[in-house]
Amino acid sequence: MGSNQMIAIWGSPGSGKTVVSMKLARILASKQKTVALVLCDLLCPMLPALFPTVDPKEKSLGVLLTKADMNQEAILANLILPNDGEFLGVLGYKKGENSSSYPDYTVEKAADLFLLLRHKVDYVIVDCTSQLSGDDLSTVALRDADRVLRCGTADLKGLSFFDAQLPVLSMNKDFRVEKHLKALSGFKSHFPKKEVAEAYGGVDFYLPYVEEVERQFLEGRLLDPLKTTEGKRLVKELKRIVLEVFDE
């Protein structure tokens, strides 16, 4: 696809959307591509979980979305730069914030944010919430992204989620549901991988559970490299996504 492109990561609860978003961002940043990672979850703000040692001070996605004069300077002022990373910037909600912390923003403001980000960085990765109702940022990301990666768990709960949510998205052709890439995510060796993949109507990528990744998540180290054999297999599959989506 080239540069200045956006991918939205969406899927069922517990399908590893945030892990996939972080790992894809790391791979692209390691190629010296500038990346903006947008963490949409306001129900459970992810900045304190992903970067427990980073103090965002007054930086917040909420501040940005409710600014009357949102521009690229305002975006830069609210970016978190993990480990003083030169190539990766993160936008998200900080500790203690919730739906009452800021006035409502408009759909147009969400669209403007993504447009400004596209002009500022090589790639935008949006970690969407599972529940789209009431989350205009995730909804706009699904609508405006160049590609959508749909993550699903290898169980009946994941199937039930998409049975409920996909018909709603399919009502609006702007979401191009039929073009979503699909990943089976977080499955263990004893899970019915083949049967669930068939129930999903086919799967493009297989992202297995890796204990090393879980440890990194618990310790706020998802931007660290993966060193185990299982971790390296996961990275190989993630690089297939990078090649398919970003041609990198």
TORVODO-160829 format. One record per residue (C-alpha): x, y, z. Coordinates in steps of 0.05 Angstrom, whole numbers, plus 5000, padded with zeros to 4 digits. Example, Ala and Ser with C-alpha at 12.3 -4.5 7.8 and 13.67 -1.06 7.14 Angstrom:
524649105156
527349795143
//
This chain:
500050005000
505850485011
506551025064
501451475098
496750885107
492350665165
490349985191
484849865242
485449265289
478649035312
475648395339
472547995395
474148125469
480547785490
483047675419
489548045431
488048675391
492549105434
498248605432
497748545357
497549305349
503749395393
507748845359
506049105289
508049805311
514649535338
516249175273
514949795231
518850245278
524749765275
524749895200
525550635215
518450785193
514751315233
508651015267
502851305306
499150805350
492251025373
489250665433
481750775432
479650435496
476650915546
473150385588
480050135609
485450645590
491450265564
497150755573
498250575647
497949835631
502549845570
507450365596
507250345672
513850725679
511951285632
508651915662
504152215607
503352845649
497653235615
498152855549
491752495531
487752295470
481752605505
485253285508
486753245434
479753035412
476453605450
481154165428
477554685386
483854795344
486554085335
492554105289
499153735279
502454145335
497053925383
497953205361
505453245374
504153555442
499852965463
504052395435
507351915484
514251715461
515851045494
523150975513
524351635477
522851255413
524551645351
519851275305
513851085349
508851555381
502651325421
496051675433
491551415488
487751565552
491551625617
490451335686
483751505718
480451785656
473451555636
467551745593
466052325639
472952635635
471853015571
466153315531
463552905473
467352985408
464452955338
465252425285
468352965242
473653095296
475452355296
476152355221
480452985224
485052655274
486452065229
487452525169
492452945206
496152325230
496652055160
500152685138
504952665196
507351935198
508651365151
503550905184
497650955231
495450355272
488850405309
487449925367
479749935365
475049735421
470749115412
464349485428
463350015375
457050315404
458950965436
466050945409
466151405349
473751375345
473750625332
467850665286
471051205243
477550805242
473950195215
470550625162
476651025140
482350525148
485750275085
485549575115
482049255174
485048655211
479548275246
482147865305
477947295332
478846795388
478646055373
472445905413
464845965413
465046635448
468946935390
464146635339
458246905379
461247605380
461947645304
455047335293
452347915333
456748485308
458148355234
450848415212
450849115241
457149325204
454748985140
448749455138
453450015118
457649885056
462750405078
465549885127
467249405070
466548805116
467848315060
474948595051
477048515124
483348095135
482047565188
486747305242
485546735291
488946995353
491246755421
489546025410
493045455447
495144785420
488844425445
483944945416
479644725356
483545175309
481444845244
474044805261
473645535285
477545785224
472445445180
466745745220
469846435209
469546305134
477046235129
482846575163
488646955133
493446945193
494546495253
497146845316
497946325371
498346445446
505546555468
507246535542
512947025532
508047535504
503547455564
509447595610
511248205571
504148465575
503848355650
510448725659
509049295611
514449065562
510748925497
515649335457
521348865477
523648355425
521147635430
526747125441
523446445451
522245965393
514746065400
515646815402
519746815339
514346405304
509346935323
513847485297
514447125231
506847125224
506447855245
511548015191
506847685141
501548185162
506448765154
508148525084
500748415065
498249075093
504049555087
508449225034
514249275083
//
